[in-house]
Amino acid sequence: MTTRNQTTENHPSPTTRRIRLEAAAVIEKAGWCQGGLTDLHGRVCLLGAMMLAADSLGANRGEMALAWVELDREAGGALPRWNDAPSRTKEEVIDLLRGSSAN
């Protein structure tokens, strides 16, 4: 029997999945940055994209937090550090949001 927590650990909920997909679209449109939520050119980091996506979808803070926790778990923890790694690429960030490889 699968419990709710086990399901959450292995598969994003429908709302968090929508937040993640919308965040990937935000990064594709606005561009991606490191070291801050946004930069002078309007590009956004992973968290900035997720915040904009959650807002545009009308998600509440709990849904946004759950999306962040699920994504953080997939990336092995410390998402801001993961986003800001010098070798990180925009494509890797988009892949993580879409559910591809976290590394």
SEMARBA-884822 format. One record per residue: y, x, z of N, C-alpha, C in turn. Coordinates in steps of 0.05 Angstrom, whole numbers, always signed. Example, Ala and Ser with C-alpha at 12.3 -4.5 7.8 and 13.67 -1.06 7.14 Angstrom:
+--------+--------+--------+--------+--------+--------+--------+--------+--------+
:   n_py :   n_px :   n_pz :  ca_py :  ca_px :  ca_pz :   c_py :   c_px :   c_pz :
+--------+--------+--------+--------+--------+--------+--------+--------+--------+
:   -114 :   +264 :   +156 :    -90 :   +246 :   +156 :    -66 :   +264 :   +156 :
:    -45 :   +257 :   +142 :    -21 :   +273 :   +143 :     +1 :   +258 :   +157 :
+--------+--------+--------+--------+--------+--------+--------+--------+--------+
//
This chain:
+--------+--------+--------+--------+--------+--------+--------+--------+--------+
:   n_py :   n_px :   n_pz :  ca_py :  ca_px :  ca_pz :   c_py :   c_px :   c_pz :
+--------+--------+--------+--------+--------+--------+--------+--------+--------+
:    -24 :    +17 :     +0 :     +0 :     +0 :     +0 :    +25 :    +18 :     +0 :
:    +44 :    +12 :    -17 :    +69 :    +27 :    -19 :    +90 :    +14 :     -3 :
:   +103 :    +29 :    +14 :   +125 :    +19 :    +30 :   +151 :    +22 :    +15 :
:   +172 :     +9 :    +24 :   +198 :    +11 :    +11 :   +208 :    +40 :    +11 :
:   +205 :    +54 :    +33 :   +214 :    +82 :    +34 :   +199 :    +99 :    +14 :
:   +173 :    +95 :    +11 :   +158 :   +111 :     -8 :   +168 :   +105 :    -36 :
:   +174 :    +80 :    -42 :   +184 :    +73 :    -68 :   +211 :    +86 :    -73 :
:   +229 :    +85 :    -53 :   +255 :    +96 :    -56 :   +254 :   +126 :    -60 :
:   +235 :   +140 :    -47 :   +232 :   +168 :    -50 :   +223 :   +176 :    -78 :
:   +208 :   +160 :    -91 :   +197 :   +167 :   -117 :   +211 :   +155 :   -141 :
:   +225 :   +133 :   -138 :   +237 :   +120 :   -160 :   +265 :   +108 :   -152 :
:   +285 :   +113 :   -168 :   +311 :   +102 :   -161 :   +310 :    +71 :   -162 :
:   +326 :    +58 :   -144 :   +328 :    +29 :   -144 :   +343 :    +21 :   -170 :
:   +341 :     -4 :   -178 :   +355 :    -12 :   -202 :   +385 :     -7 :   -201 :
:   +398 :    -12 :   -178 :   +427 :     -8 :   -176 :   +433 :    +22 :   -177 :
:   +418 :    +38 :   -162 :   +424 :    +67 :   -163 :   +418 :    +79 :   -190 :
:   +399 :    +68 :   -204 :   +393 :    +78 :   -231 :   +416 :    +72 :   -249 :
:   +428 :    +48 :   -247 :   +452 :    +41 :   -263 :   +475 :    +60 :   -257 :
:   +479 :    +66 :   -231 :   +501 :    +84 :   -223 :   +496 :   +111 :   -236 :
:   +472 :   +121 :   -235 :   +466 :   +147 :   -246 :   +470 :   +148 :   -276 :
:   +461 :   +127 :   -290 :   +464 :   +127 :   -320 :   +494 :   +125 :   -327 :
:   +509 :   +108 :   -312 :   +537 :   +106 :   -317 :   +551 :   +132 :   -311 :
:   +543 :   +146 :   -290 :   +555 :   +172 :   -284 :   +550 :   +192 :   -306 :
:   +526 :   +192 :   -318 :   +521 :   +210 :   -341 :   +540 :   +203 :   -364 :
:   +544 :   +177 :   -368 :   +563 :   +169 :   -390 :   +591 :   +178 :   -384 :
:   +599 :   +177 :   -358 :   +626 :   +186 :   -350 :   +629 :   +215 :   -357 :
:   +610 :   +231 :   -350 :   +611 :   +260 :   -355 :   +612 :   +265 :   -385 :
:   +596 :   +251 :   -400 :   +596 :   +255 :   -429 :   +623 :   +248 :   -441 :
:   +637 :   +228 :   -430 :   +663 :   +220 :   -441 :   +685 :   +237 :   -431 :
:   +686 :   +242 :   -404 :   +709 :   +256 :   -392 :   +705 :   +286 :   -391 :
:   +681 :   +295 :   -392 :   +675 :   +323 :   -388 :   +667 :   +329 :   -360 :
:   +656 :   +353 :   -355 :   +645 :   +360 :   -329 :   +660 :   +385 :   -318 :
:   +663 :   +385 :   -292 :   +676 :   +408 :   -279 :   +661 :   +416 :   -254 :
:   +669 :   +439 :   -243 :   +658 :   +449 :   -218 :   +681 :   +455 :   -199 :
:   +674 :   +455 :   -173 :   +693 :   +463 :   -153 :   +713 :   +441 :   -143 :
:   +710 :   +417 :   -153 :   +727 :   +395 :   -144 :   +718 :   +369 :   -157 :
:   +728 :   +347 :   -146 :   +720 :   +321 :   -157 :   +729 :   +318 :   -186 :
:   +752 :   +329 :   -192 :   +764 :   +328 :   -219 :   +781 :   +353 :   -223 :
:   +788 :   +358 :   -248 :   +806 :   +380 :   -254 :   +831 :   +370 :   -269 :
:   +848 :   +388 :   -276 :   +873 :   +381 :   -289 :   +869 :   +369 :   -317 :
:   +846 :   +372 :   -328 :   +839 :   +361 :   -355 :   +825 :   +334 :   -353 :
:   +821 :   +324 :   -328 :   +808 :   +299 :   -325 :   +777 :   +300 :   -324 :
:   +766 :   +324 :   -326 :   +737 :   +327 :   -324 :   +729 :   +321 :   -295 :
:   +704 :   +313 :   -291 :   +694 :   +306 :   -264 :   +669 :   +321 :   -257 :
:   +665 :   +325 :   -231 :   +640 :   +337 :   -222 :   +619 :   +315 :   -219 :
:   +596 :   +322 :   -210 :   +574 :   +303 :   -206 :   +582 :   +281 :   -187 :
:   +593 :   +288 :   -164 :   +602 :   +267 :   -145 :   +624 :   +250 :   -156 :
:   +644 :   +263 :   -168 :   +666 :   +248 :   -180 :   +656 :   +228 :   -201 :
:   +637 :   +236 :   -217 :   +626 :   +218 :   -237 :   +611 :   +195 :   -224 :
:   +596 :   +201 :   -203 :   +582 :   +179 :   -189 :   +601 :   +160 :   -176 :
:   +622 :   +170 :   -164 :   +642 :   +152 :   -152 :   +655 :   +134 :   -173 :
:   +663 :   +145 :   -195 :   +675 :   +128 :   -217 :   +655 :   +108 :   -227 :
:   +630 :   +117 :   -230 :   +609 :    +98 :   -240 :   +604 :    +76 :   -221 :
:   +601 :    +82 :   -195 :   +596 :    +61 :   -175 :   +619 :    +41 :   -174 :
:   +644 :    +52 :   -176 :   +667 :    +34 :   -176 :   +667 :    +16 :   -200 :
:   +662 :    +27 :   -224 :   +662 :    +11 :   -248 :   +641 :    -10 :   -249 :
:   +619 :     -5 :   -234 :   +597 :    -24 :   -233 :   +600 :    -44 :   -210 :
:   +620 :    -40 :   -193 :   +624 :    -58 :   -170 :   +604 :    -53 :   -148 :
:   +592 :    -29 :   -148 :   +572 :    -23 :   -127 :   +587 :    -19 :   -100 :
:   +573 :    -25 :    -78 :   +585 :    -21 :    -52 :   +579 :     +7 :    -42 :
:   +591 :    +14 :    -20 :   +588 :    +41 :     -9 :   +559 :    +48 :     -3 :
:   +544 :    +29 :     +7 :   +516 :    +33 :    +13 :   +500 :    +40 :    -12 :
:   +505 :    +26 :    -34 :   +491 :    +32 :    -59 :   +498 :    +59 :    -69 :
:   +524 :    +66 :    -67 :   +532 :    +93 :    -75 :   +519 :   +114 :    -58 :
:   +518 :   +110 :    -32 :   +505 :   +129 :    -14 :   +476 :   +132 :    -20 :
:   +462 :   +110 :    -26 :   +434 :   +111 :    -32 :   +430 :   +127 :    -58 :
:   +447 :   +122 :    -78 :   +445 :   +137 :   -103 :   +448 :   +167 :    -98 :
:   +467 :   +174 :    -81 :   +472 :   +202 :    -75 :   +448 :   +214 :    -61 :
:   +436 :   +200 :    -41 :   +413 :   +210 :    -26 :   +389 :   +214 :    -45 :
:   +384 :   +195 :    -62 :   +362 :   +197 :    -81 :   +366 :   +221 :    -99 :
:   +389 :   +224 :   -109 :   +395 :   +246 :   -128 :   +394 :   +273 :   -113 :
:   +404 :   +274 :    -89 :   +404 :   +298 :    -72 :   +375 :   +307 :    -68 :
:   +358 :   +288 :    -62 :   +329 :   +294 :    -57 :   +317 :   +306 :    -82 :
:   +323 :   +294 :   -105 :   +312 :   +304 :   -130 :   +321 :   +332 :   -137 :
:   +345 :   +339 :   -129 :   +356 :   +365 :   -135 :   +349 :   +386 :   -114 :
:   +334 :   +378 :    -94 :   +327 :   +396 :    -73 :   +347 :   +400 :    -51 :
:   +366 :   +381 :    -49 :   +387 :   +382 :    -28 :   +412 :   +396 :    -37 :
:   +434 :   +391 :    -22 :   +459 :   +405 :    -26 :   +470 :   +401 :    -55 :
:   +474 :   +376 :    -63 :   +484 :   +371 :    -90 :   +511 :   +384 :    -97 :
:   +530 :   +386 :    -79 :   +555 :   +400 :    -87 :   +550 :   +429 :    -94 :
:   +533 :   +442 :    -79 :   +526 :   +470 :    -85 :   +510 :   +471 :   -111 :
:   +492 :   +452 :   -115 :   +477 :   +450 :   -140 :   +496 :   +447 :   -164 :
:   +515 :   +429 :   -162 :   +534 :   +424 :   -183 :   +551 :   +449 :   -189 :
:   +558 :   +463 :   -168 :   +577 :   +486 :   -170 :   +563 :   +513 :   -175 :
:   +537 :   +513 :   -178 :   +523 :   +538 :   -183 :   +535 :   +551 :   -209 :
:   +541 :   +576 :   -208 :   +553 :   +589 :   -232 :   +537 :   +586 :   -258 :
:   +511 :   +584 :   -256 :   +495 :   +582 :   -280 :   +490 :   +552 :   -289 :
:   +500 :   +533 :   -273 :   +495 :   +505 :   -279 :   +509 :   +497 :   -304 :
:   +497 :   +479 :   -320 :   +509 :   +469 :   -344 :   +514 :   +439 :   -343 :
:   +532 :   +430 :   -360 :   +536 :   +401 :   -363 :   +511 :   +387 :   -370 :
:   +495 :   +398 :   -388 :   +470 :   +386 :   -396 :   +450 :   +383 :   -373 :
:   +449 :   +402 :   -355 :   +431 :   +400 :   -332 :   +440 :   +378 :   -314 :
:   +466 :   +375 :   -310 :   +477 :   +353 :   -293 :   +470 :   +326 :   -305 :
:   +474 :   +323 :   -331 :   +468 :   +298 :   -345 :   +438 :   +293 :   -343 :
:   +422 :   +313 :   -347 :   +392 :   +310 :   -345 :   +384 :   +300 :   -317 :
:   +396 :   +312 :   -297 :   +390 :   +303 :   -269 :   +397 :   +274 :   -265 :
:   +421 :   +266 :   -275 :   +429 :   +238 :   -272 :   +411 :   +219 :   -286 :
:   +401 :   +228 :   -309 :   +383 :   +210 :   -325 :   +355 :   +211 :   -316 :
:   +349 :   +229 :   -296 :   +322 :   +230 :   -285 :   +304 :   +251 :   -297 :
:   +316 :   +270 :   -311 :   +300 :   +292 :   -322 :   +298 :   +313 :   -301 :
:   +292 :   +338 :   -309 :   +288 :   +360 :   -291 :   +312 :   +365 :   -273 :
:   +307 :   +372 :   -248 :   +329 :   +378 :   -229 :   +334 :   +407 :   -228 :
:   +320 :   +424 :   -242 :   +324 :   +453 :   -240 :   +335 :   +464 :   -265 :
+--------+--------+--------+--------+--------+--------+--------+--------+--------+
//
